[in-house]
C-alpha cells in the first residue's frame, strides 16, 4: 500500500519511524458530467483572473484570503516550518479506555506501518503494551495543513490510527430528540425486544453494497444494448397509525423470512412480562402443583370409600338369614 505520510510515533523518549497508509478504500461508482445533447465531457478549466488565461497545475499554489479580500501566498515550505512538534510526529499524549472515545468523533482510518528494521522492536513494544493494557493511545499529528487528533489501537498484528474530530467539532444533540411527553408501554417494549431477538445478529462480512451492484447491472445492460432491469415494486409504507400492529407484523415478517413459526414470539411477548424472573416463573408452577395434589388424593380416597361401601352392601345381600326356631 502506498504511504501518504512519513514520520514517527513519539512514545515518551521512544521514537518509532512509521509510514501512514489508508486503511479504507471506496468502491462507489463515480460518474462524469457530460453534455446531454452529444455526450461530450464537461471539464472545468482553471483561469487566473488577473491574466485572464488558463493555468497548469504546476502554476497553482495556496493562498489565504484576508478579511479585506487580499490574498496572502502560503508555500509548502512555510507549512513545513510550523512551530509544532506534531509536524512530522504522531505525539502520544495519553492512554485511555476505548469506551472513553465517543464514536461521533471517529473520522478517517489509517494503518501505521513500521518504517525499516530499526522500527520493528519499538513498534512491537507499543502494540503489545496497548494489547495488555486494554487501552487506546490518544495522539496529536499534523496532516494536510492542520493539526489533528488521533486514536491508536491494535488491529490484528498492526497498529491502526483513527482520526478524531476535536471535541468542539461535534455538535450537541440538543433539539434533535422528539419533545418530552411521549410514553412507551411495556407491551410495545416487549414486542420491540421480540423483534430484535428475531432479527438477531449479522456477520458484517456478509453485508455488501446493493446500490453499487444495481448500478453496475444498469451499466452492463446499456453497454450490451439491452433495456435496464425493471425496478422492484416499492415496499408498502405510510404513516404508522397502530404501533403495536406494526411491531407484530414486523416480528411476523422477520420470523417468516427465517423459516420460524409465525406468531410464536409475538404470543410470547404478549403473555410473558418483560421483567419476569426465573424464581417468579417457578412459583406459579409450585402453587398449581399444590392445588392439584389434594384433588387427586381426595378422588382416590373417595373411590376407596365407595368401593368399601359397595363391598359391604353386597356382603349383606349374599349372607344367609337365620331361621327362627
Buried (B, 14 or more C-beta within 10 A) or exposed (E): EEBEBEBBBBBEEBBBBBBBBBBEEEEEEEEEEEEEEEEEEEEEEEEEEEEEEEEEEEEEEEEEEEEEEEEEEEEEEEBEEEEBEBBBBBBBEEEEEEEEBEEEBEEBBBBBBBBEEEBEEBBBEBBEBBEEEEBBBBBBBBBEEEBBBBBBBBEEEBBBBBBBBEEEEEEEEEEEEEEEEEEEEEBBBBBBBBBEEBBEEEEEEEEEEEEEEBBEEEEEEEEEEEEEEEEEEEEEEEEEEEBEEBBBEBBBEBBEEEEBEEBBBBEEBBEEEEEEEEEEEEEEEEEEEEEEEEEEEEEEEEEEEEEEEEEEEEEEEEEEEEEEE
